[in-house]
Amino acid sequence: MVKRKKQFKTNVRSLITKFNPKSPISEQYRTIRTNIEFASVDQDIHSILVTSSGPSEGKSSTTANLSVVFAQQGKKVLLIDGDLRKPTVHYTFKLDNRIGLSTVLVGEKSLEETVKETDIPNLNILTCGPIPPNPSELLGSKAMEQMFQLAQKNYDVIIFDTPPVLAVTDAQILANVCDGSLIVARSNQTEFEAIQKARELMELAKAKLLGVVLNDVPQKKSNTYYYYGS
């Protein structure tokens, strides 16, 4: 019982926009959503990549909550766990991960067969699936391009959760096909030089940087998350 309560509390913190949509933090996520929508004058933002410079910076929880607030807006959303090394999306949403993105990319299943519905209206999820030995190659493959094109036809918003950009090249591979990218940083943990380096690598990949999400800011309780344009 204690373990189940602990897991529930962890899940509530990870998905605050679902369990406490009226909280100040949930409002900050909606503010980020609004900023993203106004980030581009020339084109709408339909696909978003979320990464960080290093691990444990709140990237996956940010991705999950952004997906929820876009779905709450009435848009049909597909959250893709593009971290084929240390996936977490299936844990956050308590989903089976025996099939997923990797299954689609190797041709074992179709996108329609693999996408999972959630109890959040308008939000579907493509989990990672079995961890492959060649993540970068799969993400840069023709199969990935074809899957992405199909997803764009079926969803209003596609959001990728990807590995830290300073660790591997996976985020860079996906960045130039997405309409925009976000870098997540943790206050009092992420070094400024790391953010700068991450930004440089993303720009080399021709990513359109929308900005930086800085979380755990030691300010007022109502300002736990901030969004800064790039």
C-alpha positions as CSV (number, residue, x, y, z in Angstrom):
1,M,0.0,0.0,0.0
2,V,2.8,2.4,0.8
3,K,4.5,1.6,-2.5
4,R,1.3,2.2,-4.4
5,K,0.7,5.5,-2.7
6,K,4.3,6.6,-3.5
7,Q,3.8,5.6,-7.1
8,F,0.5,7.6,-7.3
9,K,2.2,10.7,-5.8
10,T,5.0,10.4,-8.3
11,N,2.6,10.1,-11.1
12,V,0.6,13.2,-9.9
13,R,3.8,15.3,-9.9
14,S,4.8,14.0,-13.3
15,L,1.3,14.7,-14.8
16,I,0.2,17.7,-12.8
17,T,-1.7,19.1,-15.8
18,K,-3.9,16.0,-15.7
19,F,-4.4,15.6,-12.0
20,N,-4.4,19.2,-11.0
21,P,-5.2,21.3,-14.1
22,K,-6.1,24.4,-12.1
23,S,-2.7,24.6,-10.3
24,P,-0.3,27.5,-10.9
25,I,2.2,25.0,-12.5
26,S,-0.5,23.8,-14.9
27,E,-1.1,27.4,-15.9
28,Q,2.6,27.8,-16.6
29,Y,2.4,24.9,-19.0
30,R,-0.6,26.6,-20.7
31,T,1.5,29.7,-21.0
32,I,4.3,27.7,-22.7
33,R,1.7,26.3,-25.1
34,T,0.5,29.8,-25.9
35,N,4.1,31.0,-26.5
36,I,4.7,28.1,-28.8
37,E,1.6,29.0,-30.8
38,F,2.8,32.5,-31.2
39,A,6.4,31.6,-31.8
40,S,6.2,31.5,-35.6
41,V,4.5,34.2,-37.7
42,D,5.1,32.5,-41.1
43,Q,4.0,28.9,-40.2
44,D,2.0,27.0,-37.6
45,I,3.8,24.8,-35.2
46,H,2.6,21.2,-35.7
47,S,5.6,19.2,-34.6
48,I,7.7,19.9,-31.5
49,L,10.9,18.3,-30.3
50,V,11.8,18.5,-26.6
51,T,15.4,17.9,-25.4
52,S,17.8,19.0,-22.7
53,S,21.6,19.4,-22.4
54,G,21.9,16.6,-19.9
55,P,19.9,14.1,-17.9
56,S,17.6,14.8,-14.9
57,E,16.5,18.3,-16.1
58,G,12.8,17.7,-16.3
59,K,12.7,17.1,-20.0
60,S,10.3,14.1,-20.0
61,S,7.8,15.6,-17.5
62,T,7.8,18.8,-19.5
63,T,7.1,16.8,-22.7
64,A,4.3,14.9,-21.0
65,N,2.6,17.9,-19.6
66,L,2.8,19.9,-22.8
67,S,1.2,17.0,-24.6
68,V,-1.7,17.1,-22.1
69,V,-2.3,20.9,-22.3
70,F,-2.4,20.7,-26.1
71,A,-4.9,17.9,-25.9
72,Q,-7.0,19.8,-23.4
73,Q,-7.1,22.6,-26.0
74,G,-9.0,20.2,-28.2
75,K,-6.2,19.4,-30.6
76,K,-5.5,15.8,-31.6
77,V,-2.0,15.1,-30.1
78,L,0.5,12.3,-30.6
79,L,3.3,12.1,-28.1
80,I,6.2,10.0,-29.4
81,D,8.9,8.6,-27.1
82,G,11.9,9.3,-29.3
83,D,14.3,8.3,-26.5
84,L,15.2,4.8,-27.8
85,R,17.9,4.5,-25.1
86,K,16.2,5.3,-21.7
87,P,12.5,5.7,-22.4
88,T,10.1,7.0,-19.7
89,V,6.9,7.9,-21.4
90,H,5.3,4.5,-20.8
91,Y,6.1,4.8,-17.1
92,T,4.5,8.2,-16.9
93,F,1.3,7.1,-18.6
94,K,1.4,3.5,-17.3
95,L,1.3,1.9,-20.7
96,D,2.6,-1.4,-22.1
97,N,5.9,-0.9,-23.9
98,R,6.2,-4.3,-25.7
99,I,5.5,-2.6,-29.0
100,G,6.2,1.0,-30.0
101,L,8.3,3.3,-32.2
102,S,11.1,0.8,-32.7
103,T,8.5,-1.8,-33.7
104,V,7.2,0.5,-36.4
105,L,10.6,1.5,-37.7
106,V,11.7,-2.1,-38.2
107,G,8.5,-2.9,-40.1
108,E,6.9,-5.3,-37.6
109,K,3.8,-3.2,-36.9
110,S,2.1,-0.2,-38.5
111,L,1.7,3.1,-36.8
112,E,-2.1,2.5,-36.4
113,E,-1.5,-0.8,-34.8
114,T,1.1,0.6,-32.3
115,V,-0.3,3.9,-31.2
116,K,-2.0,3.7,-27.8
117,E,-5.0,5.7,-26.6
118,T,-5.0,7.3,-23.1
119,D,-7.7,8.3,-20.7
120,I,-7.0,11.9,-21.7
121,P,-9.3,13.0,-24.6
122,N,-7.4,13.8,-27.8
123,L,-4.0,12.4,-26.5
124,N,-2.5,9.3,-28.1
125,I,1.0,7.9,-27.4
126,L,3.6,6.0,-29.3
127,T,5.9,4.5,-26.7
128,C,9.5,3.6,-27.4
129,G,9.0,-0.1,-27.8
130,P,11.9,-2.6,-27.4
131,I,15.2,-0.8,-27.1
132,P,17.1,-1.3,-30.3
133,P,20.9,-1.6,-30.7
134,N,21.0,1.2,-33.3
135,P,18.8,4.1,-32.1
136,S,20.4,6.9,-34.2
137,E,20.3,4.8,-37.4
138,L,16.6,4.1,-36.9
139,L,15.7,7.7,-36.1
140,G,17.5,8.8,-39.3
141,S,16.0,6.1,-41.5
142,K,13.6,6.3,-44.4
143,A,11.1,4.4,-42.3
144,M,11.1,7.2,-39.7
145,E,10.5,9.8,-42.4
146,Q,7.5,7.8,-43.7
147,M,6.1,7.2,-40.3
148,F,6.4,10.9,-39.5
149,Q,4.7,11.9,-42.7
150,L,1.8,9.6,-41.9
151,A,1.5,10.9,-38.3
152,Q,1.4,14.5,-39.7
153,K,-1.7,13.6,-41.7
154,N,-3.5,12.1,-38.7
155,Y,-2.6,14.5,-35.8
156,D,-2.8,18.2,-35.2
157,V,0.3,18.2,-33.0
158,I,3.2,15.8,-32.7
159,I,5.6,16.0,-29.7
160,F,8.8,14.1,-29.5
161,D,10.6,13.3,-26.2
162,T,14.2,12.9,-27.1
163,P,17.5,12.1,-25.3
164,P,19.8,14.9,-24.0
165,V,21.5,16.6,-26.9
166,L,25.0,16.6,-25.4
167,A,25.0,12.9,-24.8
168,V,23.9,11.5,-28.2
169,T,23.0,12.8,-31.7
170,D,19.4,11.5,-31.6
171,A,17.8,14.9,-30.9
172,Q,19.8,16.6,-33.7
173,I,18.6,13.9,-36.2
174,L,15.0,14.7,-35.5
175,A,15.3,18.4,-35.0
176,N,15.5,19.5,-38.6
177,V,12.3,17.7,-39.5
178,C,10.2,19.3,-36.7
179,D,8.6,22.7,-36.8
180,G,10.3,23.7,-33.6
181,S,12.5,22.6,-30.7
182,L,12.6,23.3,-27.0
183,I,15.5,22.9,-24.6
184,V,14.6,22.1,-21.0
185,A,17.0,23.3,-18.2
186,R,16.8,22.9,-14.4
187,S,17.4,25.9,-12.2
188,N,20.6,25.7,-10.0
189,Q,21.6,22.5,-11.9
190,T,22.1,23.1,-15.6
191,E,25.2,25.1,-16.3
192,F,24.9,28.0,-18.7
193,E,27.8,26.6,-20.8
194,A,25.9,23.4,-21.3
195,I,22.8,25.2,-22.5
196,Q,24.9,27.2,-24.9
197,K,26.6,24.1,-26.3
198,A,23.2,22.4,-26.7
199,R,21.9,25.4,-28.6
200,E,24.9,25.4,-30.9
201,L,24.5,21.7,-31.6
202,M,20.8,22.1,-32.4
203,E,21.5,25.1,-34.6
204,L,24.1,23.0,-36.5
205,A,21.3,20.5,-37.1
206,K,19.2,23.3,-38.6
207,A,16.7,23.1,-35.7
208,K,14.2,26.0,-35.3
209,L,14.7,26.8,-31.6
210,L,11.6,28.1,-29.9
211,G,13.2,28.7,-26.6
212,V,14.3,27.3,-23.2
213,V,12.0,26.0,-20.5
214,L,13.6,26.7,-17.1
215,N,12.0,24.7,-14.3
216,D,12.4,24.5,-10.5
217,V,13.0,28.3,-10.3
218,P,13.2,29.3,-6.6
219,Q,10.7,32.2,-7.0
220,K,7.1,32.6,-5.9
221,K,5.1,29.4,-5.6
222,S,3.0,30.4,-8.6
223,N,6.1,30.7,-10.8
224,T,7.6,27.2,-10.7
225,Y,8.1,27.1,-14.4
226,Y,9.2,29.8,-16.8
227,Y,9.5,30.0,-20.6
228,Y,12.1,32.1,-22.3
229,G,12.2,32.6,-26.1
230,S,15.5,31.9,-27.8
